[in-house]
Amino acid sequence: MENLENSTDCKETVSPLNNSGSILNSTAPCHDGKAMGFVLVHAGAGYHSESKAKEYKHVCKRACQKAVDRLRAGGLALEAVTAALIELEDSPFTNAGTGSNLNLSGEIECDASIMDGKSLNYGAVGALSGIKNPVLVARRLLSETQKGKLSAGRIPPCFLVGKGAEQWAISHGIPACPTEKMTTKFSLSGYKRNKRKMELAEQVEMKRKRQLCGHENDFGCLEPVGDIMVEGEENNSACLDTVGAVVVDREGNVAAAVSSGGLAMKHPGRVGQAAHYGCGCWAENARDASLYSTAVSTSGSGEHLIRTMLARECSTAMQTENAHQALLEAMQNKFISSPFLAGEDCVLGGVIVLRCCTCGECFYEGEMGEDHESSLDTNSRGSLNPTSSGAHDSVVLDVTCCGLL
């Protein structure tokens, strides 16, 4: 990762993973030279059109800058990570909020979650329609849980789905936004293209069944219909996946958040890993000096990530001394070779992980590794030197990115 010492701008580092999305990181220095925190964002695993490479980098940079601005203003990690996610959701080029994939009914249903490492509170929404920024609803749910029980001793919800989530959001002052205003020309063209593919696939299947039943002697040379998520198609948004961010603030608090429009042509009501506890994101402050604080954001196939609870597994792995090796082993043992995914031909997923501790030196260490078709041997390392001299309380980071295609 690039040296960001004394920088006031978001420097960018694009992951070397092919078609794995843009990853960007930045430190936020303050006037006394002491770093105020660290921000890492990503635009999602999956296919990213080369013609839109600049847009993906720019939206990551804007998201990173929004989070840094909050940290500079004295905001905590939870505020900063929310600001980053709002920027990612507002971009028409990401599969989150505006521009999300359409489901089978031609509607947008979003998933999002956020976790605060300081309080360990979590908020999430699933299959949410009619709200421009799902992460705001997740954040509000998290905030409401901190207020204690509702009337008559009822426990406040931390996870809402569907119409109930939309109604709750509106009743708590979050404005509604119709699907047509969140649909872009790219998401609509992708929906129409995928719908045609599905119709052709259904015709092929019907003719095959008729032949097997003897109702048709020959159905000709039918070409197989391509998958909905076809890599390499220009303007294809179907393979874009969950966006996310992880943040640590000046006090050492960590937070993580994710947001996603889900799979293209998904069944209405489907909820992916972006909303599930321990699957989409994880954030946990260290409870004593012997432990690390960790924040994790995942992206990939929701069903695979749900069945392995990858976010929490990676957080647990980060408590060992060699963070980079521990993450690679977690990806291999807890995900790629997981017995919970034994029946899958190909598993798809990736993570960004942030690890920090409080100590007497001020330095940051960044680390990035990747997995190409289960190969775990490529990595690049960089470090951030002290921004001031002398011993003082600060945050020490290990930042690790890992993806699997």
Secondary structure, 3 states (H helix, E strand, C coil): CCCCCCCCCCCECCCCCCCCCCEEEEEEECCCCCEEEEEEEECCCCCCCHHHHHHHHHHHHHHHHHHHHHHHCCCCHHHHHHHHHHHHHHCCCCCCCCCCCCCCCCCCCEEEEEEECCCCCEEEEEEECCECCHHHHHHHHHHHHCCCCCHHHCCCCCEEEHHHHHHHHHHCCCCECCHHHHCCHHHHHHHHHHHHHHHHHHHHHHHHHHHHCCCCCCCCCCCCCCCCCCCCCCCCCCCCCCEEEEEEECCCCEEEEEEECCCCCCCCCCCCHHHCCCCCEEEECCCCCCCCEEEEEEEECHHHHHHHCHHHHHHHHCCCCCHHHHHHHHHHHHHHCCHHHCCCCCCCEEEEEEEEEEECCCCEEEEEEEEECCEEEEEEEEEECCCCCCCCCEEEEEEEEEEEC
